[in-house]
Amino acid sequence: MKHLTLKAAILGSVLFLPTVAVAQTTATETTETTEVAATEEALLTAEELQTLVGPVALYPDTLLIQILVAATFPLDVMKADRLIKDNEGVEPEALKETIDAQGWDESVAVLATAFPDVLADMAEHVDWTDTIGTAMLAQSDDVMAAVQNRREVANASGVLVSGDEQTVEVTKGASGEEAIVIQPTNPEVVYVPQYDSNVVYVQESNNSNDVMTAALIGFGSALILDSIFDNNDPWNNYWGCRNCGGWGGADLSEP
């Protein structure tokens, strides 16, 4: 079975994304009324957000955080991708110092250093990146709720399972709300899942072939973090999901 990359998954989701309209002003509207109307029209619905986050909702929480935060800096994502392409063949650890010197947000720097393929897909589909980044700035709670919705669907259908690559847990926050947390089974080894977001969320929950259902999510090569982040780097111990995707009120942007 052929699994999709983030690039293909994003492309599939973009086909179903609405055009985000902004309220137009009229001569009789006050500035305040216009701004309120524009904000309300720009907000995406729950269904629209679920489509938007679909390609990344099943990523490990710590990687998901970097994608969502980096998306709020689409220009830096483009610049970082260009730097990576201009230095093709240079080992990540050798390029890390150059990346750090650019002054980009840490989320962009981490993707450029450790997940250049993910960054490249975000740069290639910058409209998707810009849209999800705007949603994060305007309605981050709704974005995270959409992520949980997609995970609940995948979990209920038997698609989202624990294994050597990832550990899936249902936890409860301080308010008692349940949240599905995904983290690397080995905190030092991160796998990027590959799946078709137009298929993985629509499986029947009573599918009798559990093995085939679980196989709808594949995994590419492993990223060994020790080869990039040393013991003195705050990211070295981050990938065990200390903040777990911000669930329970944790700060999304802090490692």
C-alpha positions in Angstrom: 0.0 0.0 0.0 1.4 3.4 -0.9 1.3 6.0 1.9 1.0 9.7 1.3 3.6 12.3 2.3 2.5 15.5 4.1 2.8 17.2 0.7 0.1 14.9 -0.8 -2.0 15.1 2.3 -1.9 18.9 2.3 -2.8 19.0 -1.4 -5.8 16.7 -0.8 -7.1 18.9 2.0 -6.6 22.1 0.2 -9.1 21.0 -2.5 -11.8 21.1 0.2 -10.8 24.3 1.9 -13.1 27.3 1.6 -12.1 30.7 0.5 -11.8 32.8 3.6 -13.9 35.9 3.0 -13.4 39.2 4.8 -16.3 41.6 5.3 -16.2 44.5 3.0 -16.7 48.0 4.3 -19.5 50.3 3.3 -19.6 54.1 3.6 -22.1 53.9 6.4 -20.4 51.3 8.6 -18.3 52.5 11.5 -14.7 51.3 11.8 -15.5 49.2 14.9 -18.4 47.5 13.3 -16.4 46.7 10.2 -13.5 45.2 12.2 -15.9 43.0 14.2 -17.7 41.8 11.0 -14.4 41.1 9.3 -13.1 39.1 12.3 -16.3 37.0 12.4 -16.2 36.2 8.7 -12.5 35.3 8.8 -13.0 32.7 11.5 -13.2 29.2 10.2 -15.9 26.8 11.2 -15.3 23.6 13.1 -15.7 21.5 10.0 -13.4 23.7 8.0 -10.7 23.5 10.7 -11.1 19.7 10.8 -10.3 19.6 7.1 -7.4 22.0 7.5 -5.7 20.2 10.3 -6.4 16.7 8.9 -3.0 16.2 7.3 -1.1 16.9 10.5 -3.5 16.0 13.3 -2.0 12.5 13.8 1.6 13.7 14.0 3.4 13.4 17.4 2.4 16.3 19.6 5.8 17.9 19.8 6.2 17.9 16.0 2.6 19.1 15.6 3.4 22.1 17.8 6.3 23.1 15.7 4.2 22.9 12.5 1.3 24.9 14.0 3.6 27.6 15.5 5.9 27.8 12.4 2.8 28.3 10.2 2.3 31.7 11.9 5.6 32.7 10.2 5.0 31.7 6.6 7.7 34.1 5.2 10.3 32.5 7.5 9.2 29.1 6.4 9.8 30.1 2.8 13.2 31.6 3.7 14.2 28.5 5.7 13.3 26.2 2.9 15.3 28.3 0.5 18.3 28.1 2.8 18.0 24.3 3.0 17.8 24.0 -0.8 20.8 26.3 -1.3 22.8 24.0 1.0 21.6 20.7 -0.5 23.9 17.9 0.7 25.1 19.6 3.8 24.5 17.4 6.9 21.8 18.8 9.3 24.2 19.1 12.3 26.7 21.0 10.1 23.9 23.4 9.0 22.4 23.9 12.5 24.6 26.8 13.4 23.8 28.7 10.2 20.1 28.1 10.8 20.3 29.3 14.4 22.0 32.5 13.2 19.1 33.5 11.0 17.0 34.6 14.0 13.9 32.7 12.9 11.3 31.5 15.4 12.5 28.4 17.2 9.7 26.4 15.6 11.0 27.2 12.1 14.6 26.6 13.1 13.7 23.1 14.5 11.8 22.1 11.4 14.7 23.4 9.2 17.2 21.5 11.3 15.4 18.2 12.0 12.5 18.0 9.6 13.5 19.7 6.3 11.0 17.5 4.3 8.1 18.7 6.4 9.3 22.3 6.1 9.6 21.8 2.3 6.0 20.7 2.1 4.9 23.7 4.1 6.8 26.0 1.8 5.5 24.3 -1.4 1.9 24.6 -0.1 2.3 28.0 1.5 -1.4 28.8 1.1 -2.2 25.9 3.4 0.5 27.0 5.8 -0.7 30.7 5.8 -4.3 29.6 6.4 -3.5 27.3 9.3 -1.1 30.0 10.7 -3.8 32.6 10.6 -6.2 30.3 12.3 -3.7 29.7 15.0 -3.4 33.4 15.6 -7.1 34.0 15.6 -8.6 30.9 17.1 -5.9 28.6 18.5 -8.3 26.8 20.9 -10.6 25.9 17.9 -7.6 24.6 16.0 -6.6 22.4 18.9 -10.2 21.2 19.3 -10.2 20.3 15.6 -7.0 18.2 16.1 -8.7 16.4 19.0 -11.7 15.7 16.8 -9.7 14.2 14.1 -7.8 12.0 16.6 -11.0 10.8 18.2 -12.3 9.7 14.8 -9.1 8.0 13.9 -8.9 6.4 17.4 -12.5 5.2 17.3 -12.0 3.6 13.9 -8.9 1.6 15.0 -6.5 3.6 12.8 -4.6 5.4 15.6 -2.7 2.7 17.5 0.5 2.5 19.7 3.5 0.6 18.4 7.3 0.8 18.1 7.0 4.3 16.4 4.5 6.0 18.6 2.5 5.8 21.8 -1.1 6.9 21.8 -2.7 7.7 25.2 -6.0 9.2 26.3 -5.4 11.6 29.2 -7.4 14.0 31.3 -6.6 17.6 31.8 -7.2 19.7 35.0 -10.7 20.4 33.8 -11.5 16.8 33.4 -11.6 16.9 29.6 -10.1 13.9 27.8 -7.3 14.5 25.3 -5.6 12.0 23.0 -1.8 12.4 23.2 0.6 11.1 20.6 4.3 10.9 21.4 7.3 8.9 20.1 7.6 5.6 21.8 11.3 6.3 22.1 11.7 10.1 22.9 15.0 10.1 21.0 13.6 8.6 17.8 10.9 10.5 15.9 8.8 9.0 13.0 6.7 11.2 10.8 3.4 9.4 10.0 2.2 9.1 6.5 -1.5 8.8 5.7 -4.3 10.0 3.4 -6.5 12.4 5.4 -9.3 11.8 2.9 -9.4 8.1 3.9 -8.1 7.7 7.4 -10.9 9.7 9.1 -13.8 7.9 7.3 -13.3 4.3 8.2 -16.1 2.4 9.8 -15.6 1.8 13.5 -16.7 -1.8 13.2 -14.1 -2.7 10.6 -13.4 -6.4 11.2 -9.9 -6.2 9.6 -8.0 -4.5 12.4 -4.6 -5.1 10.8 -5.6 -3.5 7.5 -7.3 -0.6 9.3 -4.2 0.2 11.5 -2.0 -0.1 8.3 -3.7 3.1 6.9 -1.0 5.0 8.8 2.5 4.3 7.7 5.9 5.6 8.9 8.9 6.9 7.0 12.5 6.6 8.1 13.3 7.4 11.7 15.0 10.6 12.8 17.5 10.0 15.6 17.5 13.2 17.6 20.9 12.6 19.3 22.6 13.0 15.9 21.3 16.6 15.7 20.5 17.9 19.2 23.1 17.4 21.9 22.5 17.0 25.7 22.9 20.7 26.3 20.2 21.6 23.8 16.7 22.2 25.3 15.2 20.3 22.4 17.1 17.1 23.3 14.7 16.2 26.1 11.6 17.8 24.5 10.4 15.0 22.3 9.0 12.9 25.1 6.0 15.2 24.9 6.6 17.3 28.0 3.9 19.8 27.0 1.9 17.2 25.1 0.5 19.5 22.4 -0.7 22.1 24.9 -3.3 19.8 26.3 -4.3 20.8 29.8 -3.3 24.5 29.3 0.4 24.0 28.5 2.1 26.8 26.4 2.2 25.7 22.8 5.3 27.7 22.0 7.5 26.7 24.9 9.8 23.6 24.8 
